[in-house]
């Protein structure tokens, strides 16, 4: 029997249980994966709480991301054989599939080849973060060499990946953090500048850093009323990209009364992962960065699969800088 994390009701981390399950053989279009490591994401905490954009169907599994190896290949699947080292990317609903287990079924369309030289713990920290940053900063060409890029909530795994992606493009990453505790770690991670928003005026600092012009792109997972201050620091013709909703309050159209010359858009990773051509470009981009060393996933802390509730509690503490990874013993 395999083991998987399940929950039967909404609530805190205590609702998560590790249970014995029957996985079975992969169906058409599916792969069975032996999971070696799982990357945790804020989306899974929100899903468990009932705060995500869709609701669980009980008993529910969860999990978007994993690293492991192919065990079995379903009918009609091409390009994968048993033993291939792979990563699972968020390209499905958690009501249909989940990666919190030691052996799981996943869609082949949500599975990508990964370099065998990358350890599972590192590989589990790759796809959600780097493909999110790729889609927003590189896929559409919005970010160019020399551009200033504002990355808010930058100590997250996506924020750190965005710093590395901006540097890879040749742009200048400016990171924000609420308190000074994480400032040096963000500088060490490659941020050219770090703004501590509890202590500094964000628009004023952005104008100071950019010589009065403002940033070309702002990449924000927080949303809420704070987008007003962000918009004040964006250059004319620049872009505000909102890719999350950590602030549950209503998000205004920023500075609408003054009609600022900027574009505002929402963005999710699914725009990349559910489009085979865009996903292939993203995977090539990320694998190239991993191979050359431009991209180095930051793993903050690891937990064992039996400690999944503790891993969720740690994510909710917001103490991490980088990815929280759960390892699986076989």
Buried (B, 14 or more C-beta within 10 A) or exposed (E): EBBBBBBEEBEEBEBBEBBEBEBEEBEEEBBBBBBBBBBBBBBBBBBBBEEBEEEBEEEBBBBBBBBBBBBBBBEEBEEBEEEBBBBBBBBBEBBEBBBBBBBBBBBBBBBBBBEEEBBBBBBBBBBBBBBBBBBBBBBEEBBEEEBBBBBBBBBBBBBBBBBBBBBBBEBBBBBBBBEEEBBEBBEEBBBBBBBBBEEBBBBEBBBBBBEEBBBBBBBBBBBBEBBBBBBBBBBEEBBBBBBBBBBEEEBBEBBEEEEBEBEBEEBBBEBBBBBEEBBEBBBEBBBEBBEEEEBBBBBBBBBEBEBBBBBBBBBEEEEBBBBBBBBBEE
